[in-house]
Amino acid sequence: MRVFKLLFIFYIIQAIIPQKACAYLDPGTGSMIVQLIVAGIAGLGCTIAVWKNKIIKFFRKGSKDD
């Protein structure tokens, strides 16, 4: 149990201390980010459309106007 506590403390210290990031963003990264944003918006729109129709059908089924 003591070993797990020491490892946990070690990982917390590593996460807190800032380190130099050696990262490279190639030209394709920008287009990938744009694709993720567009796909997220399209998925959200489809999800809203599906749930909207289900909710409307549920409430119309219970009405006595039909």
C-alpha positions in Angstrom: 0.0 0.0 0.0 2.9 2.3 0.7 4.3 1.8 -2.8 1.0 2.9 -4.3 0.9 6.0 -2.2 4.5 6.9 -3.3 3.6 6.3 -7.0 0.5 8.4 -6.7 2.5 11.3 -5.1 5.1 10.9 -7.9 2.5 11.1 -10.6 0.8 14.2 -9.0 4.2 15.9 -8.8 4.9 15.1 -12.5 1.6 16.5 -13.5 2.0 19.7 -11.6 5.6 20.6 -12.7 5.6 22.2 -16.1 7.8 20.6 -18.7 9.1 21.6 -22.1 6.8 20.3 -24.9 8.6 19.2 -28.0 5.6 19.1 -30.4 5.2 19.6 -34.1 2.0 20.4 -35.9 2.0 19.5 -39.6 -0.2 21.3 -42.1 -2.8 18.5 -42.0 -3.6 19.1 -38.4 -5.6 22.2 -39.2 -7.8 20.4 -41.6 -8.3 17.5 -39.2 -9.5 20.0 -36.5 -11.9 21.6 -39.0 -13.2 18.1 -39.9 -13.8 17.3 -36.2 -15.7 20.5 -35.6 -17.9 20.0 -38.7 -18.6 16.4 -37.8 -19.5 17.4 -34.3 -21.9 20.0 -35.5 -23.5 17.6 -38.0 -23.8 14.9 -35.4 -25.4 17.3 -32.9 -27.9 18.4 -35.6 -28.9 14.9 -36.4 -29.3 14.0 -32.8 -31.5 17.0 -32.1 -33.6 16.1 -35.2 -34.1 12.5 -34.1 -35.0 13.3 -30.5 -37.3 16.2 -31.6 -39.4 13.9 -33.8 -39.6 11.2 -31.1 -40.8 13.7 -28.5 -43.4 15.2 -30.8 -44.7 11.7 -31.7 -44.9 10.8 -28.0 -47.0 13.8 -27.1 -49.2 13.5 -30.2 -49.9 9.8 -29.5 -51.5 10.8 -26.1 -53.6 13.7 -27.4 -57.3 13.1 -28.1 -57.4 15.4 -31.2 -56.5 12.5 -33.5 
